[in-house]
């Protein structure tokens, strides 16, 4: 998978931009707030259907404009792929694939696989369960269309059930209708639990040797899926929590409360979420992202495109070099404030652009 060009029209601080993209490593450098991250956000938006920074389309439209256009072209083997996106104030986004309009996100996400890595991702081990669930759901929705459908249905039913639990305070007779939502919640939730478990089992086999390479074998990393309830026990546990749910006015059991556990084993196993040092937690996160690249390739047969948003400055020299050496055969786009993190040999092989006030200039 190779991205070949990116066009932006009134997106963020870009009035008009056309970039021809090279395979290998491309570096966008410049001061903060010049538009570097906007470039990666645009690629991520076109390939995943969502921005990592904003849930509102209007926030991505340039100030003073009513609409914006984005276009991405890619090569998947010998197949050319073009994705166009139109954002307009007050309207749903419009998307076309190879000039044919599509109405569902599932029709275009996953056509081009990207792995996005930001400084916030380095905190995934340290932060709360919701961030780790977000990682799970983001990757699975991109790799598994069936999971995407089950996940969306589960979120819809969960929202409806929670609203009903709130309404019971005013209309107690509605309690008899809970079974309708419970049946659907259990059906979709069971699928989510089973698919998450299979995904983590596969990821675990890949992440172990990656972590060994980063640490020189000094520590072993194990990843465990911690479901709030096992799939076979979901119905029983949901019914058992009914009185608590009615009192709390929210659903207290289900995969929306799952977590991941990162166990570091040396002389004495420790839970990296609680007892790991900052360096250990970051190494776990880096291992997770590098393993994600290999997993995407294994499941799709295509190497993903890697988007590194100001990550190098957050890593020490050893982890920087391990990361850069591990992505030599992956098309990678890197944002940074300067070029000091790169050795001359790396810069000679990379395409380097300076970004200043929404203008991108090749060096």
MIDO-669094 format. One line per 3 residues: number of its first residue (from 1); for each residue z, x negated, y negated of C-alpha. Coordinates in Angstrom, 1 decimal, always signed. Last residue first. Layout:
BEGIN
NUM) Z X Y; ...;
END
This chain:
BEGIN
363) +1.2 -13.9 -20.8; -0.1 -10.3 -20.6; +0.9 -8.0 -23.4;
360) +2.5 -4.6 -23.0; +3.2 -2.6 -26.2; +5.9 +0.1 -26.2;
357) +8.1 -1.7 -28.8; +7.7 -5.1 -27.1; +7.0 -5.7 -23.4;
354) +5.9 -9.2 -22.4; +3.8 -9.3 -19.2; +3.8 -11.8 -16.4;
351) +1.6 -11.6 -13.3; +3.3 -13.8 -10.7; +2.1 -16.9 -8.7;
348) +2.7 -19.4 -11.4; +6.0 -17.7 -12.3; +7.4 -18.2 -8.8;
345) +6.5 -21.9 -8.8; +8.0 -22.4 -12.2; +11.4 -21.1 -11.1;
342) +12.5 -17.6 -12.1; +15.9 -16.4 -13.4; +15.1 -18.0 -16.9;
339) +12.2 -15.6 -17.5; +13.9 -13.3 -19.9; +15.1 -9.7 -20.5;
336) +14.1 -8.6 -17.0; +11.9 -6.0 -15.3; +10.4 -6.6 -11.9;
333) +7.4 -4.9 -10.2; +6.9 -5.9 -6.6; +4.0 -5.7 -4.2;
330) +5.6 -6.8 -0.9; +4.5 -10.0 +0.9; +6.8 -12.3 -1.1;
327) +9.6 -9.8 -1.0; +12.2 -11.8 +1.0; +12.0 -15.0 -1.0;
324) +12.8 -13.1 -4.2; +15.8 -11.4 -2.7; +17.2 -14.6 -1.1;
321) +16.6 -16.4 -4.4; +18.5 -13.9 -6.4; +21.3 -13.7 -3.8;
318) +21.9 -17.5 -4.1; +21.6 -17.6 -7.9; +24.1 -14.8 -8.5;
315) +23.0 -11.2 -8.9; +23.3 -8.8 -11.8; +20.7 -10.6 -13.9;
312) +18.2 -10.2 -11.0; +18.6 -6.4 -11.0; +16.9 -5.6 -14.3;
309) +14.9 -2.8 -12.8; +13.4 -3.9 -9.5; +10.6 -1.6 -8.2;
306) +9.3 -2.4 -4.8; +6.1 -0.9 -3.4; +6.4 +0.2 +0.2;
303) +4.8 -1.7 +3.1; +2.8 +0.7 +5.2; +3.1 +1.7 +8.9;
300) +5.1 +4.8 +7.9; +8.3 +4.5 +9.9; +8.4 +0.8 +10.4;
297) +7.3 +0.0 +6.8; +9.8 +2.4 +5.3; +12.5 +0.8 +7.5;
294) +11.6 -2.7 +6.4; +11.8 -1.8 +2.7; +15.1 +0.1 +3.3;
291) +16.6 -3.0 +4.9; +16.1 -4.9 +1.7; +17.8 -2.1 -0.2;
288) +20.8 -1.9 +2.2; +21.2 -5.7 +2.3; +21.4 -5.7 -1.5;
285) +24.0 -3.0 -1.4; +26.1 -4.9 +1.2; +25.8 -8.1 -0.9;
282) +26.9 -6.2 -3.9; +30.0 -4.9 -2.2; +30.8 -8.4 -0.9;
279) +30.5 -9.9 -4.4; +32.6 -7.2 -5.9; +35.3 -7.9 -3.3;
276) +35.6 -5.5 -0.4; +38.8 -3.6 +0.1; +38.0 +0.0 -0.7;
273) +34.2 +0.5 -0.1; +34.0 -2.6 +2.0; +36.3 -1.1 +4.7;
270) +37.7 -4.3 +6.3; +37.4 -5.8 +9.8; +39.7 -8.8 +10.4;
267) +38.4 -12.3 +11.4; +35.0 -11.4 +10.2; +33.8 -7.8 +10.2;
264) +32.7 -5.9 +7.1; +32.6 -2.1 +7.6; +30.5 +0.0 +5.3;
261) +31.2 +3.7 +5.7; +28.8 +6.4 +4.6; +29.8 +9.9 +3.4;
258) +29.3 +13.6 +4.0; +30.6 +16.4 +1.7; +27.3 +18.2 +1.1;
255) +27.0 +17.9 +4.9; +29.4 +20.9 +5.3; +32.9 +22.2 +4.7;
252) +34.7 +23.0 +1.5; +32.4 +25.7 +0.1; +33.6 +26.9 -3.3;
249) +35.8 +29.6 -4.8; +38.9 +27.6 -4.1; +40.8 +30.7 -2.7;
246) +37.7 +32.1 -1.0; +36.9 +28.6 +0.5; +40.5 +28.2 +1.7;
243) +40.3 +31.6 +3.5; +36.9 +30.7 +5.0; +37.9 +27.2 +6.2;
240) +38.1 +28.2 +9.9; +34.7 +29.9 +9.7; +33.1 +26.7 +8.4;
237) +34.9 +24.6 +11.0; +33.7 +26.7 +13.9; +30.1 +26.9 +12.7;
234) +29.9 +23.2 +11.9; +31.5 +22.0 +15.2; +28.2 +21.1 +17.0;
231) +26.8 +19.4 +14.0; +29.9 +17.2 +13.5; +31.8 +17.9 +10.3;
228) +32.3 +16.0 +7.1; +29.8 +13.5 +8.6; +30.8 +9.8 +8.3;
225) +27.6 +7.8 +9.1; +28.6 +4.3 +9.9; +27.2 +1.0 +8.7;
222) +28.2 -2.3 +10.1; +28.0 -5.6 +8.3; +28.8 -9.0 +9.9;
219) +30.1 -11.9 +7.8; +29.6 -15.6 +7.8; +26.1 -15.3 +9.3;
216) +24.5 -17.2 +6.4; +25.7 -14.4 +4.1; +22.2 -13.3 +3.0;
213) +20.6 -13.8 +6.4; +23.4 -12.1 +8.3; +23.1 -9.1 +5.9;
210) +19.4 -8.8 +6.8; +20.2 -9.2 +10.5; +22.6 -6.2 +10.3;
207) +20.5 -4.0 +8.0; +17.7 -3.3 +10.5; +19.7 -1.9 +13.4;
204) +21.9 +0.0 +11.0; +18.9 +1.7 +9.3; +17.8 +3.2 +12.6;
201) +21.3 +4.6 +13.4; +21.6 +5.7 +9.7; +18.3 +7.7 +10.0;
198) +19.3 +9.3 +13.3; +22.7 +10.5 +11.9; +21.0 +11.8 +8.7;
195) +18.6 +13.8 +10.9; +21.3 +15.4 +13.0; +23.5 +16.3 +9.9;
192) +20.6 +17.8 +8.0; +19.4 +19.9 +11.0; +22.9 +21.3 +11.4;
189) +23.2 +22.0 +7.7; +19.9 +24.1 +7.8; +21.1 +26.4 +10.6;
186) +24.8 +26.4 +9.6; +24.0 +27.3 +6.0; +21.6 +30.0 +7.1;
183) +24.2 +31.7 +9.3; +26.9 +31.3 +6.7; +24.7 +33.0 +4.1;
180) +24.3 +36.2 +6.0; +27.9 +36.0 +7.3; +29.2 +36.1 +3.7;
177) +27.9 +39.7 +3.2; +31.2 +41.2 +4.4; +33.1 +39.4 +1.6;
174) +31.2 +41.4 -0.9; +33.9 +44.1 -0.7; +36.2 +41.9 -2.7;
171) +34.1 +42.5 -5.9; +35.7 +40.8 -8.9; +37.4 +37.8 -7.3;
168) +34.7 +38.0 -4.6; +32.1 +36.9 -7.2; +33.2 +33.3 -7.1;
165) +32.7 +33.1 -3.4; +29.4 +34.8 -3.8; +28.3 +32.1 -6.3;
162) +29.4 +29.4 -3.8; +27.3 +31.1 -1.1; +24.2 +31.3 -3.3;
159) +24.5 +27.6 -4.3; +25.0 +26.6 -0.7; +21.9 +28.7 +0.3;
156) +19.8 +26.9 -2.2; +21.1 +23.5 -1.4; +20.5 +24.1 +2.4;
153) +17.0 +25.3 +1.7; +16.2 +22.2 -0.3; +17.6 +20.0 +2.4;
150) +15.8 +21.7 +5.2; +12.5 +21.5 +3.4; +13.0 +17.8 +2.6;
147) +14.2 +17.1 +6.1; +10.9 +18.5 +7.4; +9.0 +16.4 +5.0;
144) +10.6 +13.2 +6.3; +10.2 +9.8 +4.5; +10.6 +10.8 +0.9;
141) +13.3 +13.4 +1.5; +15.1 +11.0 +3.8; +15.2 +8.2 +1.2;
138) +16.4 +10.4 -1.6; +18.9 +12.3 +0.6; +20.6 +9.2 +2.0;
135) +20.8 +7.5 -1.4; +22.2 +10.6 -3.0; +24.7 +10.9 -0.2;
132) +25.9 +7.4 -1.1; +26.2 +8.3 -4.7; +28.1 +11.5 -3.9;
129) +30.5 +9.6 -1.7; +32.0 +7.7 -4.7; +31.2 +4.3 -6.1;
126) +32.0 +0.9 -4.7; +29.3 +0.8 -2.0; +26.6 +2.3 -4.2;
123) +27.5 -0.1 -7.1; +24.6 -2.4 -6.6; +22.4 +0.7 -6.9;
120) +23.5 +1.1 -10.5; +21.9 -2.3 -11.3; +18.6 -0.7 -10.3;
117) +16.5 -0.8 -7.1; +13.6 +1.6 -6.6; +11.8 +1.6 -3.3;
114) +8.3 +3.1 -3.5; +6.1 +4.9 -1.0; +2.8 +6.3 -2.1;
111) +1.7 +9.5 -0.4; +5.4 +10.1 +0.2; +5.7 +12.6 -2.6;
108) +2.4 +14.4 -3.2; +2.3 +17.7 -1.3; +6.0 +17.9 -0.8;
105) +6.4 +18.4 -4.5; +4.6 +21.7 -4.2; +1.9 +23.1 -6.4;
102) -0.9 +20.7 -6.0; -4.0 +20.5 -8.3; -7.0 +18.6 -6.8;
99) -8.1 +15.6 -9.0; -7.4 +13.1 -6.2; -3.8 +14.5 -6.2;
96) -3.0 +16.7 -9.1; +0.4 +17.5 -10.6; +1.5 +19.9 -13.4;
93) +5.1 +19.9 -14.5; +6.7 +23.2 -15.1; +6.6 +24.5 -18.7;
90) +8.8 +24.6 -21.7; +7.6 +21.3 -23.2; +4.6 +19.9 -21.2;
87) +4.5 +17.2 -18.6; +1.2 +16.5 -16.9; +1.0 +14.3 -13.8;
84) -2.0 +12.7 -12.2; -1.9 +11.0 -8.8; -5.0 +9.1 -7.5;
81) -5.3 +7.7 -4.0; -8.1 +5.5 -2.7; -8.2 +5.1 +1.1;
78) -9.3 +1.7 +2.5; -5.7 +0.7 +3.4; -3.7 +2.8 +1.1;
75) -5.1 +1.8 -2.3; -3.4 +3.2 -5.4; -4.1 +4.8 -8.8;
72) -1.4 +6.3 -11.0; -1.9 +8.6 -13.9; +0.6 +10.0 -16.4;
69) +0.1 +12.6 -19.2; +2.4 +13.8 -21.9; +3.1 +17.0 -23.8;
66) +4.5 +18.5 -27.0; +4.8 +15.2 -29.0; +7.1 +14.4 -31.8;
63) +9.3 +12.1 -29.7; +7.4 +11.0 -26.6; +7.8 +13.3 -23.5;
60) +10.3 +12.0 -21.0; +13.2 +14.1 -22.4; +11.0 +17.2 -22.0;
57) +10.9 +16.7 -18.2; +14.6 +17.2 -17.8; +16.3 +15.7 -14.8;
54) +16.6 +12.3 -16.4; +17.3 +8.7 -15.5; +16.2 +8.2 -11.9;
51) +13.2 +10.3 -12.6; +11.8 +12.7 -10.0; +8.6 +13.6 -8.2;
48) +8.9 +10.6 -5.9; +5.6 +8.8 -6.4; +4.6 +9.8 -10.0;
45) +8.2 +9.8 -11.2; +8.9 +6.4 -9.6; +5.8 +4.9 -11.3;
42) +6.8 +6.4 -14.6; +10.4 +5.2 -14.3; +9.1 +1.7 -13.6;
39) +7.2 +1.6 -16.8; +10.0 +3.3 -18.8; +12.3 +0.5 -17.6;
36) +10.4 -2.0 -19.7; +10.1 +0.1 -22.8; +11.5 -2.0 -25.6;
33) +15.1 -0.8 -25.4; +16.4 -4.3 -24.3; +14.5 -7.4 -25.2;
30) +11.4 -8.4 -23.2; +10.1 -9.1 -19.7; +7.8 -7.3 -17.3;
27) +7.2 -9.3 -14.2; +4.5 -8.5 -11.6; +4.9 -9.9 -8.1;
24) +2.1 -9.6 -5.4; -0.9 -7.3 -5.9; -2.2 -6.9 -9.4;
21) -2.0 -3.8 -11.6; -4.5 -2.8 -14.3; -2.4 -1.3 -17.0;
18) -3.6 +1.4 -19.5; -1.3 +2.5 -22.2; -1.3 +5.1 -24.9;
15) +1.6 +6.3 -27.1; +4.2 +4.7 -24.9; +7.8 +5.2 -26.2;
12) +8.6 +7.9 -23.6; +5.3 +9.1 -22.2; +2.8 +9.9 -24.9;
9) -0.2 +8.9 -22.7; +0.5 +6.6 -19.8; -2.0 +5.0 -17.4;
6) -1.1 +2.9 -14.3; -3.5 +1.0 -12.2; -4.0 -0.7 -8.8;
3) -0.9 +0.1 -6.8; -1.1 -1.4 -3.4; +0.0 +0.0 +0.0;
END
